[in-house]
């Protein structure tokens, strides 16, 4: 049997494009190496306990949001609860809450980081968000040919016209000029927020990107009942052919078909969509044209990854869904001063009963973890595990005897389970801007790509925008 579309990789990107193709009447098979869907946004079982692998929150599922549009198109309603506040930020002795209501949040800013320009600044951030979501569905991006690329870039003219003063300004310089004076503490606060979404600090992105990163909490964010993996499971629930636990071994192509050799046999398809990382996908191909395609983007690889601490605790304390801890200095073996800590909901009996399950993530560089001797790797992993666990316990008042289970994952762990060490996708930096980044189509017949290393990059909204872009390019 020859399939119309084969999608390799059941992360957010692969699940999104597979669900969209299926909703539009296309024949599609979704192939995933692991027994569960989600990739970086999956849920896994360890010693009988459920944990979110990496991603823990959903943004973009609000009226007018691109993630809401995805689920509406597919005809599925995910099981979510709204989180407000989105994050509680702990920095030094401060405990600052990211309220959704902008006026309430500005008062919070004025209380903890006094400055007369907070109201003006955060309302500017909010206005950029509002204008962006108004324009978001009007542009697209193609790399199929130079003519297609130029035509697609012209579709960005309204965006360029609206945001031109922010697209070409260094974010940190813009913020410093805007405020007149910025304390190192407040800049660390902003950088921690920007890094969550943009995957880069304020000195490396333009102000437009920084504003989108800083403003996402002014829209609804959501907690998934049953864990992040349930979102991808529900998203793909109408697809007839999903091959879980099916490992791709090699992919070959001829003039008409892609031949995907898997642990469960060969799948043949006229079109191939890779829901994998650009930086670690050439391993499945011996086709020179495809390998050269991936190699052309290797210089965009920032080797950014994550170290993640997982904990199960028994506590009577009432915790928020999300905290961000900010340190005065970069944490050893990482590239960040901040740790994002997510708690399961105490009423989420589909995830756990009577316990809190924690996923705490911090940015690192994969090269810090690869190539080490087994003993050095183990020592380094243990040191960072213990440091982060102590930081969380001390800052959130968790007693050591309340910890039931605690373990960690490094870039090496993610390489083993989801075939990638680079996590978070392409950061939209001043040196890594759109015309240089991969699109969801390619110059190769029937060969497409989705996920956080292609347009429109990271996070639920970015990856879903890429899936819609891919669908548009397929239908052209």
Buried (B, 14 or more C-beta within 10 A) or exposed (E): EEBBBBBBBBBBBBBBBBBBBBBEEBBBBBBBBBEBBBBBBBBBEEEEBBBBBBBBBBBBBBEEBBBBBBBEBBEBEBBBEEBBBBBBBBBEEEEBBBBBEBEEBBBBBEEBBEBEEBBEBBEBBBEBBEBBBEBBEEBBBBBBEEEBBEEBBEEBEEBEEBBEEBBEBBBBEBBBEEBEEBEEBBBBBBBBBBBBBBBBBBBBBBBBBBBBBBBBBBBBBBBBBBBBBBBBBBBBEEBEBBBBEBBBEEBBBEEEBBBBBBEEEEBBBBBBBBBBBBBBBBEBBEBEEBBEBBEEBEEBBBBBBBBBBBBBBEBEEEBBBBBBBBBEEEBEBBBBBBBBBBBBBBEBEBBBEEBBBBBBBBBBBBEBBBEBEEEEBEEBBEEBBEBBBEBBBEBBEBEEEBBBBBBBBBBBBBBEBBBBBBBBBBBBBBEBBBEEBBBBBBEBBBBBBBBBBBBBBBBBBBBBBBBBBBBBBBEE
